[in-house]
């Protein structure tokens, strides 16, 4: 499912126009992004939790040259499914 499919599904389930559904999805994504940028967690009970995790610096291997390289530390976004979502997709 891509963004257009999601907009169509939200519009149909919520009885909204596609324009309103797109605004709602864009607002949701912007709000979650802003919260994660600020270091906050976003927990939607029954659905899951969006969070930021820090990956430490580590050593890797360049597959082309087989030489050892250092992979820099970075922050990554993570999602942990809630119990209801996990149960629904079994």
N, C-alpha and C positions, 0 to 999 in steps of 0.2 A: 504494500500500500504506500503510495507516495502522497505528497501534500495535497494534491488536487483530489485524490480519492478520499483522503481524510476529511477535507472540507465538505465534499458531497455527503459523506456518511454523517457528519455532525449536523449538517443542515437538515438531512432527512430525519434523524433521531430526535432532534430538538425542535423541529418545526420552524427552523430559521431559513432566511434566504441565504444563498451561497455567499453573498457579500458580508452579511452579519456573521456567518460561520467563520469566514476567513479572518475577519477582525478579531473574533474571539480566540481563534487559534494563534494568530500573530501576537495578541496580548498575552496569552498564556506562555508562549515561548519567550517573549521578551521579559516577562516577570520572572520566570525560572532562571533565565540567563543572568539577569541582574542580581538575583539572590545568590546564585553560585559564584558570580564575580566578587560579591561581598563576603564570601566565605560561609554563607548560611546553607542549611539543609532545607529541602522542600519535601515535606512528607504529606502524601495524600493517602489517608487511611483507607485500607482495602486495595489500593492500587500499587503504591510503592513509594520509594524515597529516592530523590535525586541528591547527590552529594559530590563534593570535590575531594579527591584523594591526591596525596603527593607521592610521586614515584621518585625514589632516590637515584642518584647517579649510579650507573652500572657499567660493567665491561661487556662488550659484545664483539662479534666477529664480522668483518666485512665479507659477505659471501663471494664477491668478485675477486678480491685479492687475498683472502684468508688471513689478513692481518688483524690484530686486536685493536679495537677502537673503544673510546669512552663515550657512552651515551649519556647526555646531559640529564640532570634532574628536571622534572616538569610536573605540572598539575594536570590531572585528568578528571573528566566528569564521569561519574558512575551512577548506575541505577540499580536499586535492589527491589525486586518485585515484592509486593505485599502478599499476605497469606491468601486473600480472596482471589487475587489475580493468578497466583501460582496454582491454586486449586482449580480455577476455571480453565486453565490451559492444559491440564493433565489429560 
